[in-house]
Every structure is written in C-alpha cells, then in structure tokens.
Amino acid sequence: MKVTGFSFIRNALIYDYPIVEAVRSILPICDDFVLAVGKSDDDTLSLVQQIDPQKISIVETVWDDSMRKGGKVLAAETNKAFQRIPKESDWAFYIQGDEVVHERYLGCIQRAMLQFQSAEDVDALLFKYLHFYGSYDYVGASNNWYKNEIRVIKNDPSFYSYHDAQGFRKGENQKLRVVPIDAYVYHYGWVKKPDAMQRKREHFNRYWHDDEWMKENILQKAQFEYGDNINMLKLFEEEHPKVMQERIASRNWYFDYDISMNRPSPKDRIKALASQYLGIELGYKNYKINTKKAKELKQNKAK
C-alpha cells in the first residue's frame, strides 16, 4: 500500500499558518507528499523546503485572485496538488495548512486504509473534528462548527476538491462513499496571534465576497477581538499533538472564556436532542456513509 499526502499553502508566515506542523503530523504514514506552494509575499517557500526534502515534492503555483466566489481558488489549489500524486499511490491523505493530526491516531488511520484498500464501495475515510478557538485551551461546542469531513481519499482521477476545498466529490458532482474512523483532525484556524488573525480575515474573505460586502462586514483594525465572536466553547483538557508543542509554548497573547456563559441556541438544542435520543446527526453532509463498511470497521476493532 502506498500513501501520498497532499496540501496547498500561501503566505504561511504572514497569516501564521502551522503548515510545517500540519505536514509533519501525517508524514510518518505517508510514503511521499505533494505540496502546492502559491507565490507568496513572505518566505513560505523557504519554510516548507526545509521540512523533509526527501519526501516532499513542491509544486510552485500562482493563485487566481480573481476567483472571488465561494472560495473556489482554494479547491483549485488543492486540485493542483492532487493531480500531481503518483499513479501508483493507493490513497491520498489531505491536510490543510491549519490542521494537525495527533500522533495517537496514525495507527488507526493506517489500519483503516489497509482494511479498505481494495473495497470498491469505499471512496474515502471520514474524520472527526476539534475546532480550537481563541487559544489552545478551548474548542467550539456549538453546531455551527462542522463535526466531520473527508481527509483520506482513494487515488482516483475522477475525484476532485469541492466548493471551497472543505471536502471532495467525484464525477458529475457525486458525493463520496465514506467510512467514519475514530480519528480527529485538530483545526487551529481560529487560534492565531490576534494581529495575524485580523490580517487573515481581511484577506481571505475576499475569496468569498466582493468589495462591497467586505466594506460592510469586515472592520479594518489592528487586532482581531476573539471575545466579539464567541458562540459556545468548552475546555480542552487533553494533550495537543507533539508537533504543536513548540508553537503552543511560544504563544504570546491571552484569551480566557467563562464556559458558564454558554447559551445554546434553539437550533443547537434541537440538534443535541436528535443526536442524544434518536442517534441522528442533523445538518448538511458532504458525503455518503457506507453503513455496512462502518459496521465492519467496528467489528474488526472489537476483535
């Protein structure tokens, strides 16, 4: 079985992306890695060239900044990396520049890839998510955060990055058939230095909205104020991935939140009740769960 990792990045230093940690987190179970590096206004290229030259193939790209609807440029850059994956690779492991996989999950992921390598009715593996917010001590607790997404896919040329690169589709806009696995992606996109977070919001919203929307909705200021954008949070009381330890130790801003102030919305309450009492996860799903294969995975784990 051959596994190739892939990702894309641009201006990692300006916007404080943990791209080095992201790549290193999954590299132990990847035979090689394709990284699309957009022409940047900082030293992103030099940064990523030092990760692991023996394993990582860098594709230098130029982003189409005119693609200002739905974040399509992010999918376009993802596809540039995916299309460079060697034909002999069985699986493609996708990781975004602000995502990290804890080392405790690598064995679980690898076993699932081995189990479903030849399964024609399995297109991808579905991961759980933890979304950190404000600091490394809190994660989002409301249903506004997506709970699952595809991050490992079969190396099939009919697959492609969908919408704003959150998930994948195949053929004529068909959802992939997935097996949920007991592994989390740690999303650190909302844990940045306040000045870097503000720069990111001012810049990246341009890939979703026009100038008029930006003018009305994105305030120009020196630092992002995390306290103005809180939904519901809960404390994170476990250990972060080892690759993140140095970054976490160097944190130079303070954020605190009183979880007793959480106020779930009616929508949150309904979704929580449906999940707790009916076992139903309400909301949009960018995939189709193969329930038969999911059961097989659980049975195999129990042995």
C-alpha positions in Angstrom: 0.0 0.0 0.0 1.3 3.4 -1.0 0.1 6.6 0.6 0.8 10.1 -0.7 0.0 13.2 1.4 -1.0 16.5 -0.2 -1.8 20.1 0.7 -1.5 23.7 -0.5 -0.3 26.8 1.1 0.5 30.5 0.5 1.7 33.3 2.8 2.1 30.9 5.8 4.2 33.4 7.7 2.1 36.5 7.2 -1.1 34.6 8.3 0.6 32.4 10.9 -0.3 29.0 9.4 1.1 25.9 11.1 1.8 24.3 7.8 5.1 22.8 9.0 3.3 21.1 11.9 0.4 20.1 9.6 2.7 18.3 7.1 4.9 16.7 9.8 1.8 15.4 11.7 0.9 12.9 8.9 4.3 12.4 7.2 5.1 9.3 9.3 2.4 7.3 7.5 2.9 8.9 4.0 5.4 7.5 1.6 5.7 10.9 -0.1 4.0 14.2 -0.1 2.9 16.8 -2.7 2.7 20.4 -1.6 1.4 23.2 -3.8 3.0 26.4 -2.8 1.5 29.6 -4.1 3.6 32.6 -5.0 3.8 34.4 -1.6 4.7 37.7 -0.1 6.8 36.1 2.5 9.3 33.2 2.8 6.8 30.4 2.7 8.7 28.6 0.0 11.9 28.5 2.0 9.9 27.5 5.1 8.4 24.4 3.6 11.5 23.4 1.6 13.2 22.6 5.0 10.5 20.1 6.2 11.7 16.9 4.6 13.2 17.3 1.1 13.5 13.5 0.7 9.7 13.0 0.9 8.2 16.3 -0.2 7.7 17.3 -3.8 6.9 21.0 -4.1 4.8 22.4 -6.9 5.1 26.2 -7.3 1.8 27.8 -8.3 0.2 31.1 -8.9 -3.2 31.7 -7.3 -6.0 33.2 -9.4 -7.0 36.1 -7.2 -10.0 36.9 -9.4 -11.8 33.8 -8.2 -13.8 35.7 -5.6 -16.8 33.5 -5.1 -17.3 30.6 -2.7 -13.6 30.1 -2.0 -13.1 28.3 -5.3 -9.5 29.2 -5.6 -8.8 27.0 -2.5 -10.3 24.0 -4.3 -8.3 24.9 -7.5 -5.1 24.9 -5.5 -6.0 21.6 -3.8 -6.6 20.0 -7.2 -3.2 21.2 -8.4 -1.6 19.1 -5.7 -3.9 16.1 -6.0 -3.3 15.9 -9.7 0.4 15.5 -9.1 0.1 12.5 -6.9 1.9 9.4 -8.4 -0.4 7.0 -10.2 0.9 4.1 -8.2 -0.4 5.6 -4.9 -3.4 3.8 -3.4 -4.5 6.6 -1.0 -4.2 10.3 -0.9 -4.0 11.9 2.6 -5.2 15.5 2.5 -4.3 18.0 5.2 -4.9 21.8 5.2 -2.4 24.3 6.4 -4.2 24.9 9.7 -5.0 21.3 10.5 -2.9 18.8 12.5 -3.5 15.1 13.3 -2.4 13.8 16.7 0.1 11.0 16.6 -2.2 8.8 18.6 -4.5 8.4 15.6 -1.9 7.4 13.0 -2.2 3.7 13.7 -6.0 3.8 13.5 -5.8 5.7 10.1 -3.3 3.3 8.7 -5.3 0.2 9.7 -8.4 1.6 8.1 -6.5 2.3 4.8 -5.3 -1.3 4.8 -8.7 -2.7 5.5 -10.5 -0.8 2.8 -7.7 -0.5 0.2 -9.4 -3.0 -2.1 -13.0 -2.2 -1.2 -14.6 -0.8 -4.4 -17.6 0.6 -2.4 -15.3 2.8 -0.2 -14.1 6.1 -1.7 -12.7 7.8 1.4 -12.3 7.9 5.2 -14.3 10.4 7.3 -12.6 12.1 10.2 -14.0 13.8 13.4 -13.0 17.4 14.1 -12.0 19.6 17.0 -12.1 23.3 16.2 -9.9 25.4 18.6 -10.9 28.9 19.2 -9.1 31.9 20.8 -6.5 29.9 22.5 -5.3 26.3 22.6 -7.4 25.7 25.7 -10.9 26.0 24.1 -12.8 24.2 21.3 -16.0 25.2 19.7 -19.1 23.5 21.2 -21.9 24.7 19.1 -23.3 23.1 15.9 -22.0 26.0 13.8 -18.7 24.0 13.6 -18.6 21.1 11.2 -18.1 17.8 13.0 -16.8 15.6 10.3 -15.0 15.8 6.9 -13.2 13.7 4.4 -9.4 13.8 4.6 -8.2 10.5 3.1 -9.4 9.5 -0.4 -8.6 6.9 -2.9 -6.2 8.0 -5.6 -8.9 8.2 -8.3 -8.6 10.7 -11.2 -12.4 11.3 -11.1 -12.2 12.7 -7.6 -11.8 16.5 -7.1 -11.8 19.1 -4.4 -15.2 20.5 -3.9 -16.5 24.1 -3.3 -14.0 25.8 -1.0 -11.8 22.8 -0.5 -13.6 21.5 2.6 -14.5 18.2 1.0 -14.4 16.1 -2.2 -16.7 14.9 -4.9 -16.4 12.6 -7.9 -17.7 12.5 -11.5 -20.7 14.7 -12.0 -20.9 16.2 -8.5 -21.4 12.9 -6.7 -20.8 12.6 -3.0 -18.0 10.1 -2.0 -18.9 6.9 -0.1 -17.1 7.1 3.2 -16.3 5.1 6.3 -16.1 7.1 9.6 -13.0 6.4 11.6 -12.2 7.1 15.2 -9.6 9.8 14.5 -9.7 13.5 14.9 -8.3 16.4 12.9 -7.3 19.3 15.2 -8.3 22.5 13.4 -6.2 25.5 14.5 -7.6 28.0 12.0 -9.1 30.2 14.8 -6.0 30.1 17.1 -3.6 32.7 15.8 -1.9 35.8 17.1 -4.7 38.5 17.1 -2.9 40.6 14.5 -2.4 37.7 12.2 -6.0 36.6 12.7 -7.2 40.1 11.7 -4.9 40.1 8.6 -6.3 36.7 7.6 -9.9 37.8 7.9 -9.3 40.9 5.9 -7.5 39.0 3.1 -9.2 35.6 2.9 -12.8 36.8 2.9 -12.0 38.3 -0.5 -12.1 34.7 -1.8 -15.8 34.5 -0.8 -17.1 38.1 -1.1 -16.9 41.2 -3.2 -15.5 44.6 -2.2 -18.9 45.9 -1.1 -19.5 43.0 1.3 -16.0 43.4 2.7 -16.5 47.1 3.3 -19.8 46.5 5.2 -18.8 43.4 7.2 -15.0 43.3 7.8 -13.8 46.1 10.1 -10.3 47.4 9.4 -8.4 47.2 12.7 -5.1 46.2 14.1 -6.1 43.1 16.0 -8.9 40.6 15.9 -11.0 40.5 19.1 -11.9 36.9 19.9 -14.4 37.9 22.6 -16.7 39.5 20.0 -17.2 36.3 18.0 -17.8 33.7 20.7 -20.6 31.1 20.2 -20.2 28.2 22.6 -16.9 26.9 23.9 -15.7 24.0 26.1 -12.4 23.4 27.7 -9.8 21.2 26.0 -8.2 19.1 28.7 -6.2 16.6 26.7 -2.7 16.9 25.2 -2.0 18.6 21.9 0.0 16.8 19.2 3.7 16.7 19.8 4.4 18.6 16.6 2.4 21.5 18.1 4.2 21.8 21.4 6.8 24.3 20.4 4.2 26.6 18.8 1.9 26.4 21.8 4.8 27.2 24.2 5.6 30.4 22.2 2.1 31.8 22.4 2.2 35.5 23.3 -1.4 36.5 23.7 -4.0 35.9 26.3 -7.6 34.6 25.9 -9.9 33.4 28.5 -13.6 32.4 28.5 -16.1 31.6 31.2 -17.9 28.5 29.9 -20.8 29.2 32.3 -21.7 31.9 29.8 -22.5 29.4 27.1 -26.0 29.9 25.8 -27.1 27.2 23.3 -29.3 28.4 20.5 -32.7 26.7 19.8 -31.0 25.1 16.8 -28.2 23.8 19.0 -30.8 22.3 21.4 -32.7 20.5 18.7 -29.6 19.0 17.1 -28.3 17.9 20.5 -31.6 16.2 21.4 -31.8 14.5 18.0 -28.2 13.1 18.5 -28.7 12.1 22.1 -32.1 10.4 21.9 -32.5 9.4 18.2 -28.9 8.9 17.2 -29.5 11.2 14.3 -27.0 13.9 13.2 -29.0 16.7 11.7 -27.5 19.0 9.1 -25.8 19.1 5.7 -23.4 16.2 5.0 -20.8 16.4 2.2 -20.6 12.6 1.9 -22.5 9.3 2.0 -21.7 6.9 4.8 -21.3 3.3 3.9 -23.0 1.8 6.9 -22.1 -1.7 6.1 -18.4 -1.0 5.9 -18.6 1.2 9.0 -20.0 -1.8 10.9 -17.2 -4.0 9.6 -14.7 -1.5 10.9 -16.2 -1.5 14.3 -16.3 -5.3 14.4 -12.7 -5.5 13.3 -11.7 -3.1 16.1 -13.5 -5.2 18.7 -11.5 -8.3 17.8 
